[in-house]
Amino acid sequence: MELYLIQHAQAHTKEEDHGRSLNPEGRKTIDNVSAHLKRLGLRTHIIYHSTKLRSRQTAQEYAKVIPSWRGCVERQGLCPNDDIGPVMEELSSSRKAVAIVGHLPFLSRLASALLLGDPERDVIKFQHAGVV
């Protein structure tokens, strides 16, 4: 199985935009990372994203350069403080290449649990629009 964990790109503050859409810097970062991903030829079966606008927009931008058989799919349970257990269980039986676009601390806890078996140990330093 291949798994790509992606923190959403930088978004407007709630004061600037209540829905927290991506800001110009976030879109520029996606463009830069996308160029690199395109050269790598990354492909996925599905790109999951959280219910939040900034996550959906990030997933949609990456879907333009990451071919995905099922495309972008909104999934419950990927928000900042959601329990990683259901996602861990689903991933344990998957044989497909999966991308998950989400938030911190959820992604950090998921990565730590998968790599070290301990969701409380911070093992990866995520960055906005970064792909692990």
Protein Blocks (a to p, Z undefined) as FASTA:
>chain_A
ZZddddddddddfklomnlpacfklmmmmmmmmmmmmmnopacfbdcddfbfklmmmmmm
mmmmmccfklpaddehiafklcfklmmmmmmmpcbdcddddddfklmmmmmmmmnopakb
cfbdcdehiaZZ
